[in-house]
Amino acid sequence: MNTGFYWILKALLSHYWRHPWQTLFLTIGLVAGVGLWSAVQIINQHAEASYQQAQSLLGAQASHWIRSRRDEGIDQSTYIELRRAGFRQLIPVIELEVSNAAGVSISIIATDLLALPETVFDGEQSNQDFSKTWLDFVQPPYRAWVPAVLAAELDLEEGAQLELRDGRKLPPALIQAREQQGRRVLVDIGAAISLSGSNRFSYLSVGEITPAEYVRLVANLPGSLELIENQQHLDLQQLTASLHSHLTAMSLLSFAVGLFIVFNAVRFSLWYRRATLLDLRLMGCDLRHLMSAILLETLVWSLIGTALGFVLGVALAQVLLPGLGASLQSLYGATVDAELGLSAWTLLQAWSITLIGLLWALAWPLYRQLQRSSLEAGSTDVMLADETIARRRLAFAALLLACLAWVAYTQIETVTQGFAVLGIILFAAAWILPFLLARALSLVDSLLPQRHLLARWMISDGWSQLPALRSAMMALLLALTANLGVGSLVDSFRDAFVGWLEVRQSADIYLRTPNLDYQALETSAGNASWLADSHHRIGVSARWRDRPALIRGIDPRATDSLVLPLSRWQGESAASARQAWREQPARVLVNEQVHFLAGVEIGESIALQTDNGLREFEVVGVFYDYGNPYFQFYLPDDVVASNWSHHYSRGIALWLNPQNKSAMQQAESSLKAMGAQPGDWISQAQIRRLSVGIFDRTFAITAAMNLLTMIVAAIALLASLLAILHERMPQFAQWRALGLRQSEQLLLVAIPLLVFCAIVWLLSIPLGALLSWILIHKLNIISFGWSMPLVWEIGPALQLAVVVLLICAATLLSVSFQWRRQMPQALAQLGETV
Amino acid sequence: MLSIKNLCKSYHYAEVRQDVLHQLEFEMRSASSVALLGESGSGKSTLLHLIAGLDRPDSGEINFAGYPIHSERESILAELRRSQMSLVFQQFHLIPTLSILDNIRFQAALCQRFDNHYETELIERLGLVGQLDKYPHQLSRGQQQRVAIARSLLHKPQLVLADEPTGNLDENSSLEVMGLFSDLVKQAGSSLLMVTHSQAMAEFMDRRVWLHNGKLAETG
């Protein structure tokens, strides 16, 4: 390295050694921003990779599946016959959903290891423990391979047997996992058969198959089974895309808030290095060298930020992944590997976004400064004039952005476009903020009576603090808006979801098992004193408009069908639409997903593939279907039974007699007597608990991101106040010499700060409501295909006001400690003589 | 070494043009010293900045060491300031985050013109031994100005431009620092053009010129 260049670099970088607070805040800003962004990025890419591999079961490539048309599972004898017919690539799979005594839902997957192709074990046969481990797995008492994450969650130790809610026990646990096991417990097929008490497989996975074999396999399949292409990974990508987009948007918001801290730290480092840059130029450093040094500085910071931020991101992803993985499993049946996989690509992306952010925050302002003439660069007046110009330019840019957002809002068609518009709105609000704060200061100043000199002085001092607090206030505004907007979205969703559950899941018991004849059950229990009503539902799995769909046959006169809540209907009222649907066989009720995602309107006809070809049904109502990723069609059960011969039972809902105090116990005894296992039914309370549990777990990540964003904003505020203190210490020393007390000087900092925070808080309320409104009425519909009423309450905003006050109090307290520490030196410098 | 011909410079304040330098002529030989006197606002600092290439004249010529400063490219001007000139200001302009030793060495390092023996001599003569590991804010103003002087001379420039270098010091310190400064400039074989208000400081120089109404006049 050229000696001169080394000295320029030394002069520029020495700033960070001598100002550790600024270095710390710059590092925190970078690490927080990069960390939050990369955490979500790691989770998304990890989930994406998991979906890509979803078609492989324990390494075996499943090109197709054989499933029962009636969702009844596949008989063992059918599997043996197919193997005998030469189809060696068939692998039986049993999937079970159970829960432990504490009600934690556990997914079990079972397969026959002996049926797996040898390639699955490549590299493992040489391992001495291999034979013993696999032998233990396939022979009684079997082994349950439990992923470490799940074992930790269930507090399960090696060799222990997990007890289920109904008293059954899993085989002794071996804490280890194979690829794509995710959070699922893996057991041998024999263990699963004895656990479920049924010798039917959930489905058969079909390995590599030639076209000729495919034709032969189809010919060999009994009529009750169908061979379907494995499109799971495509479906999962499609179904979960919106959730991942939401997460990405939140991570970008966090990155933006982190970037504001970086801006803040950079502004101060620039301010302090103003004189140094001027000196360097006076001493003849040319612009080329200075620019190279600045670019190198940017590069160094980007590497530090990426390295540390990525470490934080990985740690955060490890914390957030189990909850999100469990939700993805519950909502979409998507398996996300519990062990995090990292790619160099993610790291490279993190570095790129950091570098771009830094070039914007650090290199560009420094370049602007260097472009000035040497004399201008050193002038405080020029810097202050710059501040005013910057404020006006930002306000103007904000207005342009607002206009752009207005136009773009009407054109939103995809989730990405929606988030882009939200981003534009948030940036417009952040950029107009300094102008609004300045106007507010002028307004407060003009309202204060002339005689209140001290108060006027405190407000007017806000002008000195405004440049330093500008970025921190923008960060705070973004954090508050995100908290209020996303918080309101979650509250609205929770209210709508719980209310919907009340109506939709009104039965006391839901029973679903392939081992029971529901018609016989309805007949035999019909006169029982414990039963008030029952509703046996049937269904057909299908694909409609290239997405998974469910055609459900329901009893139109059942208790829950009579009050099915509709969001849109044909005719005068929802009741009349329901009546028309009951009475006319060619009418259908569709879920909101069909209306919003497929664009089907009331009165339109839709074509469904029946046994007798395509058949048209007129849409007479649209029902709420929160959280369902699939299209759903409700038809009277007789219509489904007559049009789809391979329909299958979707279980039965039982309403207990409210007059009978021991109805639940009697019902359970009766069901057991009829052959149902305890795990086959679930009570309404359990369903609600599970549903709300899944809901809360899904949105736990949102709450975590909101909290982290607030913390980042608080750090920005602290950094700004400490910088103000450092910069103005000589001034504070002068005022101290004039007789001002510490409390009065702190008030001088606190009053403008509180005025600014109050304005930011006030602005965040309508902005948060707007964010929430767009999220619910635009993005939610585009993403998930359903809508809900917006719940807006002042409570969360008031809570946030308290949080902001606490943040202000904490930062002012830190500042007062620093004030006491630095004041003696500042006072000593006041009276300095040569 | 330095030749200025027909130099004009004006500023515009609130749409009013104010001529600061008007057809100014000036010559300066190598290894000489000149005190530039004048009332406040007469344009002394402006002239110094124009000679250093920090500002551009409206018209006229400034030639230094064979280079046309008035029209030279910024990169050449930077190179000249780095290796052939140095500037000393009332406000010292030390780099606050570097140690005293690093500050002294800075400009010599930039133009890669080290002389260890001379460095030691400068540090001793300016009384900075024992201060080298400190940082600028830990020194008194007098000491800081000595550091600025050491920095300006270590690379032995042809021309030292000083703008009120003792303006921040009391009278005794000013005389002491100025005596040292002029001795060291002579020893380095450099020329010194110093802006000052003080007749006492001007007495240290070989020549004294008075700037009035945009023009220079010798005052003897």
HADDOCK unambig.tbl for C-alpha pairs under 7 A between the chains (distance, minus, plus):
assign (segid A and resid 3 and name CA) (segid B and resid 109 and name CA) 6.58 0.50 0.50
assign (segid A and resid 3 and name CA) (segid B and resid 110 and name CA) 6.79 0.50 0.50
assign (segid A and resid 3 and name CA) (segid B and resid 112 and name CA) 6.91 0.50 0.50
assign (segid A and resid 4 and name CA) (segid B and resid 109 and name CA) 5.81 0.50 0.50
assign (segid A and resid 4 and name CA) (segid B and resid 110 and name CA) 4.01 0.50 0.50
assign (segid A and resid 4 and name CA) (segid B and resid 111 and name CA) 6.57 0.50 0.50
assign (segid A and resid 4 and name CA) (segid B and resid 112 and name CA) 6.90 0.50 0.50
assign (segid A and resid 7 and name CA) (segid B and resid 106 and name CA) 6.87 0.50 0.50
assign (segid A and resid 7 and name CA) (segid B and resid 109 and name CA) 6.86 0.50 0.50
assign (segid A and resid 7 and name CA) (segid B and resid 110 and name CA) 6.73 0.50 0.50
assign (segid A and resid 11 and name CA) (segid B and resid 98 and name CA) 6.54 0.50 0.50
assign (segid A and resid 14 and name CA) (segid B and resid 97 and name CA) 5.49 0.50 0.50
assign (segid A and resid 14 and name CA) (segid B and resid 98 and name CA) 6.45 0.50 0.50
assign (segid A and resid 15 and name CA) (segid B and resid 97 and name CA) 5.38 0.50 0.50
assign (segid A and resid 18 and name CA) (segid B and resid 97 and name CA) 5.74 0.50 0.50
assign (segid A and resid 276 and name CA) (segid B and resid 95 and name CA) 5.50 0.50 0.50
assign (segid A and resid 279 and name CA) (segid B and resid 93 and name CA) 6.10 0.50 0.50
assign (segid A and resid 282 and name CA) (segid B and resid 81 and name CA) 6.98 0.50 0.50
assign (segid A and resid 283 and name CA) (segid B and resid 81 and name CA) 5.80 0.50 0.50
assign (segid A and resid 283 and name CA) (segid B and resid 82 and name CA) 5.12 0.50 0.50
assign (segid A and resid 283 and name CA) (segid B and resid 86 and name CA) 6.64 0.50 0.50
assign (segid A and resid 283 and name CA) (segid B and resid 107 and name CA) 6.37 0.50 0.50
assign (segid A and resid 284 and name CA) (segid B and resid 78 and name CA) 4.04 0.50 0.50
assign (segid A and resid 284 and name CA) (segid B and resid 79 and name CA) 5.68 0.50 0.50
assign (segid A and resid 284 and name CA) (segid B and resid 80 and name CA) 6.95 0.50 0.50
assign (segid A and resid 284 and name CA) (segid B and resid 81 and name CA) 4.60 0.50 0.50
assign (segid A and resid 284 and name CA) (segid B and resid 82 and name CA) 3.99 0.50 0.50
assign (segid A and resid 285 and name CA) (segid B and resid 78 and name CA) 5.94 0.50 0.50
assign (segid A and resid 285 and name CA) (segid B and resid 82 and name CA) 6.71 0.50 0.50
assign (segid A and resid 286 and name CA) (segid B and resid 75 and name CA) 5.83 0.50 0.50
assign (segid A and resid 286 and name CA) (segid B and resid 78 and name CA) 5.44 0.50 0.50
assign (segid A and resid 374 and name CA) (segid B and resid 54 and name CA) 6.32 0.50 0.50
assign (segid A and resid 834 and name CA) (segid B and resid 140 and name CA) 5.74 0.50 0.50
assign (segid A and resid 834 and name CA) (segid B and resid 141 and name CA) 5.75 0.50 0.50
assign (segid A and resid 834 and name CA) (segid B and resid 142 and name CA) 5.67 0.50 0.50
assign (segid A and resid 834 and name CA) (segid B and resid 169 and name CA) 6.50 0.50 0.50
assign (segid A and resid 834 and name CA) (segid B and resid 170 and name CA) 6.84 0.50 0.50
